[in-house]
Amino acid sequence: MQIENHPKELAAMEEFHKGNRREGLKLQEEFVAEFREAYKDKDHCPCQKACGYHGNCRECVTIHRAHQEHVPNCMRPMLNRKLKLLSELTEHTLAAEIEAPKEILRKQESST
């Protein structure tokens, strides 16, 4: 089951934005029911880091809310897409000012 950009959840958000809360909630509940069925016996966590909270979103998000330093790995691609759009306002000049911490997993450079 696709989670990110799921058509039913996107449709639910569209209904919420139109003010159709009842229809939005209906679609959202349908999405959650599909999710529960699809992942009752499968791993749904896209995180690539070894973590004791892998697949336990409730505890993972609680930890991140508590320490307030960064967001869970699974949310980074979504946030990065949105930040990239904002960065376009300054021709991505912010990129030259950012140095990632050493523990951040970087793409491996090819040795050609």
N, CA, C and O of each residue as an XYZ file, in Angstrom:
448
protein
N       0.846     -1.194      0.000
C       0.000      0.000      0.000
C       0.883      1.247      0.000
O       1.831      1.359      0.777
N       0.559      2.140     -0.855
C       1.241      3.436     -0.903
C       0.717      4.302      0.245
O      -0.494      4.408      0.440
N       1.619      4.916      0.999
C       1.200      5.817      2.067
C       1.374      7.267      1.621
O       0.417      8.042      1.614
N       2.609      7.630      1.246
C       2.863      9.005      0.825
C       2.032      9.341     -0.410
O       1.984      8.575     -1.373
N       1.385     10.491     -0.363
C       0.544     10.975     -1.471
C      -0.555      9.983     -1.861
O      -0.872      9.830     -3.040
N      -1.125      9.317     -0.868
C      -2.210      8.364     -1.133
C      -3.417      9.120     -1.699
O      -3.842     10.117     -1.115
N      -3.970      8.668     -2.813
C      -5.083      9.388     -3.464
C      -6.282      9.639     -2.549
O      -6.886     10.710     -2.602
N      -6.624      8.677     -1.728
C      -7.796      8.849     -0.855
C      -7.535      9.923      0.203
O      -8.420     10.722      0.510
N      -6.329      9.942      0.757
C      -6.003     10.949      1.772
C      -5.860     12.334      1.130
O      -6.223     13.341      1.737
N      -5.336     12.380     -0.090
C      -5.271     13.660     -0.807
C      -6.684     14.192     -1.068
O      -6.942     15.389     -0.946
N      -7.591     13.283     -1.428
C      -8.988     13.682     -1.646
C      -9.620     14.155     -0.340
O     -10.410     15.099     -0.336
N      -9.273     13.501      0.765
C      -9.792     13.914      2.075
C      -9.340     15.338      2.389
O     -10.139     16.162      2.834
N      -8.071     15.623      2.161
C      -7.562     16.970      2.430
C      -8.238     18.006      1.534
O      -8.515     19.123      1.971
N      -8.499     17.640      0.303
C      -9.204     18.551     -0.607
C     -10.589     18.884     -0.052
O     -11.022     20.036     -0.092
N     -11.275     17.870      0.462
C     -12.603     18.102      1.049
C     -12.504     18.990      2.299
O     -13.328     19.884      2.492
N     -11.501     18.744      3.142
C     -11.312     19.597      4.321
C     -11.109     21.056      3.888
O     -11.697     21.969      4.467
N     -10.274     21.262      2.868
C      -9.990     22.628      2.403
C     -11.228     23.307      1.821
O     -11.351     24.531      1.874
N     -12.135     22.521      1.272
C     -13.395     23.072      0.735
C     -14.414     23.319      1.839
O     -15.475     23.896      1.598
N     -14.086     22.877      3.056
C     -15.021     23.051      4.160
C     -15.942     21.862      4.358
O     -16.855     21.919      5.183
N     -15.720     20.782      3.615
C     -16.551     19.581      3.726
C     -15.943     18.617      4.743
O     -15.422     17.561      4.385
N     -16.020     18.997      5.992
C     -15.392     18.216      7.056
C     -15.923     16.788      7.123
O     -15.149     15.843      7.279
N     -17.221     16.630      7.006
C     -17.820     15.290      7.103
C     -17.268     14.353      6.022
O     -16.912     13.210      6.309
N     -17.199     14.845      4.775
C     -16.672     14.027      3.678
C     -15.173     13.776      3.866
O     -14.686     12.680      3.588
N     -14.442     14.791      4.337
C     -13.016     14.630      4.593
C     -12.760     13.553      5.633
O     -11.884     12.705      5.458
N     -13.527     13.588      6.715
C     -13.377     12.577      7.769
C     -13.737     11.184      7.263
O     -13.094     10.201      7.629
N     -14.762     11.102      6.426
C     -15.164      9.812      5.857
C     -14.028      9.217      5.026
O     -13.678      8.048      5.185
N     -13.462     10.030      4.145
C     -12.362      9.560      3.306
C     -11.133      9.209      4.152
O     -10.441      8.229      3.875
N     -10.871     10.006      5.171
C      -9.729      9.748      6.041
C      -9.903      8.429      6.777
O      -8.951      7.659      6.905
N     -11.100      8.168      7.256
C     -11.359      6.891      7.943
C     -11.206      5.709      6.984
O     -10.715      4.652      7.379
N     -11.625      5.882      5.721
C     -11.445      4.822      4.724
C      -9.957      4.552      4.500
O      -9.537      3.398      4.408
N      -9.165      5.617      4.414
C      -7.715      5.468      4.245
C      -7.118      4.708      5.429
O      -6.342      3.772      5.239
N      -7.480      5.109      6.651
C      -6.936      4.464      7.845
C      -7.353      2.994      7.907
O      -6.564      2.142      8.315
N      -8.578      2.700      7.508
C      -9.032      1.308      7.510
C      -8.210      0.483      6.516
O      -7.831     -0.650      6.812
N      -7.936      1.053      5.338
C      -7.100      0.364      4.347
C      -5.691      0.154      4.904
O      -5.097     -0.910      4.736
N      -5.171      1.184      5.567
C      -3.835      1.085      6.154
C      -3.787     -0.029      7.196
O      -2.889     -0.871      7.178
N      -4.757     -0.024      8.098
C      -4.772     -1.043      9.161
C      -4.793     -2.444      8.571
O      -4.089     -3.334      9.048
N      -5.589     -2.640      7.550
C      -5.699     -3.957      6.923
C      -4.393     -4.335      6.221
O      -3.900     -5.452      6.376
N      -3.843     -3.407      5.457
C      -2.638     -3.695      4.673
C      -1.418     -3.945      5.545
O      -0.552     -4.747      5.194
N      -1.346     -3.258      6.684
C      -0.134     -3.335      7.501
C      -0.311     -4.024      8.843
O       0.530     -3.870      9.728
N      -1.388     -4.780      9.009
C      -1.558     -5.436     10.302
C      -0.460     -6.467     10.564
O      -0.146     -6.748     11.720
N       0.124     -7.029      9.513
C       1.193     -8.013      9.678
C       2.463     -7.625      8.933
O       3.347     -8.463      8.756
N       2.573     -6.368      8.490
C       3.739     -5.930      7.712
C       4.374     -4.706      8.346
O       3.753     -4.003      9.144
N       5.621     -4.465      7.975
C       6.342     -3.281      8.408
C       5.969     -2.121      7.489
O       6.057     -2.246      6.268
N       5.563     -1.018      8.056
C       5.188      0.160      7.269
C       6.186      1.300      7.398
O       6.047      2.323      6.727
N       7.186      1.136      8.248
C       8.118      2.220      8.559
C       9.178      2.354      7.462
O       9.895      1.395      7.175
N       9.282      3.554      6.840
C      10.262      3.740      5.781
C      11.657      4.118      6.291
O      12.582      4.291      5.498
N      11.805      4.245      7.592
C      13.082      4.671      8.173
C      14.181      3.661      7.848
O      13.985      2.453      7.986
N      15.325      4.158      7.421
C      16.452      3.296      7.080
C      17.454      3.142      8.225
O      18.405      2.368      8.120
N      17.242      3.877      9.315
C      18.142      3.785     10.461
C      17.701      2.667     11.394
O      16.507      2.448     11.597
N      18.673      1.963     11.956
C      18.356      0.949     12.960
C      17.906      1.683     14.223
O      18.630      2.528     14.748
N      16.723      1.359     14.698
C      16.157      2.090     15.821
C      15.236      1.167     16.612
O      14.498      0.370     16.034
N      15.285      1.279     17.910
C      14.425      0.465     18.764
C      12.954      0.820     18.661
O      12.106      0.084     19.165
N      12.638      1.930     18.020
C      11.245      2.367     17.885
C      10.735      2.197     16.463
O       9.667      2.706     16.124
N      11.490      1.484     15.624
C      11.115      1.264     14.228
C       9.700      0.708     14.141
O       9.396     -0.325     14.737
N       8.848      1.385     13.409
C       7.470      0.934     13.215
C       6.522      1.342     14.322
O       5.318      1.108     14.209
N       7.020      1.940     15.385
C       6.172      2.363     16.490
C       6.059      3.886     16.447
O       6.723      4.595     17.204
N       5.211      4.370     15.550
C       5.099      5.813     15.294
C       4.734      6.597     16.554
O       5.270      7.680     16.788
N       3.849      6.070     17.341
C       3.399      6.797     18.535
C       4.578      7.126     19.448
O       4.746      8.273     19.865
N       5.389      6.124     19.755
C       6.526      6.368     20.642
C       7.607      7.197     19.951
O       8.204      8.073     20.576
N       7.863      6.934     18.684
C       8.879      7.682     17.934
C       8.541      9.175     17.896
O       9.384     10.012     18.218
N       7.325      9.499     17.509
C       6.922     10.908     17.434
C       6.936     11.537     18.826
O       7.314     12.700     18.970
N       6.533     10.791     19.847
C       6.555     11.320     21.212
C       7.975     11.698     21.625
O       8.188     12.750     22.226
N       8.928     10.857     21.310
C      10.326     11.151     21.634
C      10.774     12.427     20.933
O      11.392     13.289     21.557
N      10.473     12.557     19.650
C      10.879     13.742     18.894
C      10.168     14.999     19.394
O      10.767     16.074     19.434
N       8.915     14.875     19.769
C       8.205     16.014     20.353
C       8.857     16.422     21.664
O       8.953     17.609     21.973
N       9.301     15.441     22.429
C       9.877     15.726     23.738
C      11.222     16.435     23.641
O      11.461     17.405     24.360
N      12.098     15.965     22.764
C      13.421     16.596     22.723
C      13.484     17.808     21.803
O      14.403     18.617     21.932
N      12.545     17.960     20.885
C      12.408     19.180     20.065
C      13.647     19.537     19.245
O      13.838     20.709     18.919
N      14.490     18.570     18.906
C      15.699     18.897     18.151
C      15.562     18.661     16.655
O      16.090     19.436     15.858
N      14.876     17.623     16.269
C      14.710     17.327     14.847
C      13.451     16.476     14.676
O      12.802     16.116     15.657
N      13.115     16.162     13.443
C      11.906     15.388     13.179
C      12.284     13.932     12.868
O      13.427     13.648     12.510
N      11.332     13.028     13.007
C      11.616     11.624     12.674
C      12.098     11.483     11.233
O      11.692     12.238     10.350
N      12.965     10.508     11.018
C      13.525     10.289      9.678
C      12.451     10.125      8.609
O      12.630     10.584      7.481
N      11.348      9.484      8.943
C      10.308      9.234      7.950
C       9.636     10.515      7.470
O       9.041     10.522      6.392
N       9.715     11.593      8.237
C       9.082     12.857      7.853
C      10.019     13.785      7.098
O       9.582     14.790      6.538
N      11.296     13.455      7.080
C      12.268     14.346      6.446
C      12.053     14.549      4.952
O      12.126     15.690      4.494
N      11.790     13.506      4.165
C      11.581     13.747      2.726
C      10.426     14.717      2.460
O      10.539     15.589      1.599
N       9.319     14.571      3.192
C       8.184     15.470      3.015
C       8.564     16.905      3.361
O       8.278     17.832      2.603
N       9.208     17.082      4.505
C       9.616     18.429      4.922
C      10.667     19.010      3.977
O      10.626     20.200      3.666
N      11.601     18.184      3.520
C      12.621     18.670      2.604
C      12.019     19.141      1.284
O      12.489     20.121      0.708
N      10.984     18.455      0.798
C      10.308     18.913     -0.436
C       9.708     20.302     -0.230
O       9.797     21.163     -1.106
N       9.107     20.509      0.918
C       8.491     21.810      1.201
C       9.546     22.891      1.422
O       9.377     24.023      0.971
N      10.632     22.547      2.116
C      11.707     23.512      2.334
C      12.410     23.866      1.022
O      12.848     24.999      0.827
N      12.512     22.883      0.130
C      13.136     23.146     -1.170
C      12.331     24.196     -1.934
O      12.905     25.073     -2.580
N      11.015     24.105     -1.861
C      10.169     25.111     -2.516
C      10.425     26.499     -1.945
O      10.505     27.476     -2.689
N      10.553     26.584     -0.627
C      10.858     27.869      0.001
C      12.252     28.356     -0.385
O      12.465     29.550     -0.597
N      13.183     27.436     -0.474
C      14.556     27.788     -0.809
C      14.664     28.377     -2.219
O      15.573     29.154     -2.509
N      13.733     28.000     -3.083
C      13.727     28.559     -4.444
C      13.570     30.075     -4.430
O      13.983     30.750     -5.374
N      12.974     30.617     -3.367
C      12.769     32.064     -3.279
C      14.092     32.823     -3.229
O      14.155     34.003     -3.576
N      15.154     32.133     -2.791
C      16.470     32.777     -2.731
C      17.477     32.034     -3.612
O      18.673     32.002     -3.322
N      16.972     31.442     -4.685
C      17.814     30.696     -5.622
C      18.684     29.654     -4.917
O      19.812     29.388     -5.333
N      18.157     29.081     -3.871
C      18.813     28.019     -3.092
C      20.162     28.449     -2.509
O      21.018     27.601     -2.255
N      20.360     29.743     -2.296
C      21.619     30.213     -1.716
C      21.807     29.740     -0.276
O      22.927     29.739      0.234
N      20.739     29.344      0.370
C      20.834     28.808      1.725
C      21.693     27.548      1.758
O      22.356     27.276      2.759
N      21.685     26.787      0.687
C      22.422     25.518      0.645
C      23.902     25.717      0.956
O      24.523     24.860      1.584
N      24.465     26.829      0.525
C      25.880     27.087      0.773
C      26.157     27.381      2.244
O      27.306     27.317      2.681
N      25.127     27.699      3.001
C      25.287     28.049      4.410
C      25.029     26.886      5.360
O      25.175     27.030      6.574
N      24.649     25.739      4.816
C      24.253     24.602      5.652
C      25.349     23.549      5.686
O      25.866     23.139      4.646
N      25.695     23.118      6.887
C      26.617     22.001      7.059
C      25.911     20.968      7.929
O      25.583     21.233      9.086
N      25.684     19.803      7.363
C      24.968     18.752      8.076
C      25.850     18.152      9.170
O      27.067     18.066      9.005
N      25.247     17.737     10.281
C      26.011     17.061     11.337
C      26.626     15.767     10.798
O      26.124     15.197      9.829
N      27.692     15.314     11.413
C      28.399     14.114     10.946
C      27.523     12.866     10.957
O      27.722     11.969     10.138
N      26.558     12.793     11.871
C      25.749     11.570     11.961
C      24.704     11.449     10.854
O      24.062     10.406     10.726
N      24.526     12.495     10.055
C      23.558     12.444      8.962
C      24.087     11.536      7.864
O      25.234     11.669      7.436
N      23.259     10.627      7.418
C      23.659      9.717      6.343
C      23.684     10.483      5.028
O      22.675     11.062      4.626
N      24.802     10.489      4.373
C      24.970     11.183      3.095
C      24.919     10.169      1.958
O      25.229      8.993      2.150
N      24.525     10.630      0.775
C      24.586      9.783     -0.404
C      26.054      9.469     -0.672
O      26.917     10.340     -0.562
N      26.319      8.241     -1.015
C      27.683      7.841     -1.315
C      28.094      8.409     -2.668
O      27.366      8.276     -3.652
N      29.263      9.041     -2.713
C      29.774      9.559     -3.979
C      30.380      8.396     -4.749
O      31.059      7.542     -4.179
N      30.124      8.376     -6.048
C      30.690      7.312     -6.866
C      32.157      7.591     -7.112
O      32.544      8.737     -7.341
N      32.966      6.570     -7.067
C      34.398      6.738     -7.284
C      34.746      6.341     -8.710
O      35.254      5.252     -8.975
N      34.453      7.269     -9.622
C      34.754      7.009    -11.038
C      35.909      7.831    -11.505
O      36.301      7.741    -12.669
